[in-house]
Each structure stands twice: as C-alpha cells, then as structure tokens.
C-alpha cells in the first residue's frame, strides 16, 4: 500500500490501518473542496431596468435593492439611465423576494457627485418597492423631481 507520508521514519511507525485512515481523510478533504463555489449561492433573479428623472435618463445614479433579510444588490446607471444589478463581484441579480428600492445620486467618496438630484422619497424616505422573481426581471423607475 502506497500513501503520502511526511518522512520515512513516520511511515515505518504507522500501521497499515493508520495509513489507510490518513489516505481516506485526505481523499475526503479533496472531494469536499468543489462544494465551496457557486453551488452555495442563494436563489437570484436577474434585474435590469432604466431610471429616468422627469422623463430624462438619470446617469450615474446608485440603485440599491434591499431585501428584508440578506445581502443587498446594487448598480450604477449608465449614461442612458440603464442598470443591471449585481449581488456580488461575480454574481448578477438580486435575492428572490420583496425589496425596498433606493435611488440616489450623491454617492459617498465621489467628489463629482456631492449634490443629490433625487428627492428623498426615492432614497432616505423611499416609497419604491420591487418583487424580484426567479429568472429575468425588468424594473423601470420614472422619478419625478416635484
């Protein structure tokens, strides 16, 4: 029976049963490693849409989808007001279920966007909600400044 052993001295001291047990333990660890990937990700729905303010695209706005429990998803709108939510750096979408939605333009750490263009009823005191379903979802938000 051949198995990895740290030193020849250690291998001589181990009984065949101990060598077999060590090999089984190493094999079990190697087999369990693939379970550490995306298989553990929660159920997500893909979310896209367009944000407008007074009928005009709202570029560079922060869109946040906040579930009752769990990690929020966010996006920044493009020049045409479109967005695609990201759950994490490598997963697009949002948790399936109800969300509170916040949209704002004054983003911490961005000196070019210190003035808030969006009324508080869309962020600090948001009235926006969305129900994310499995599969593809489109949520367009037509915000009014008055």
Secondary structure, 3 states (H helix, E strand, C coil): CCCCCCCHHHHHHCCHHHHHHHHHHHHHHHHHHHHHCHHHCCCEEEEEEEEEECCEECCCCEEEEEECCCCCEEEECCCCCEEECEEECCEECEECEEEEEEEECCCCCCHHHCCCCCCHHHCCCCCEEEEECCEEEECCEEECCC
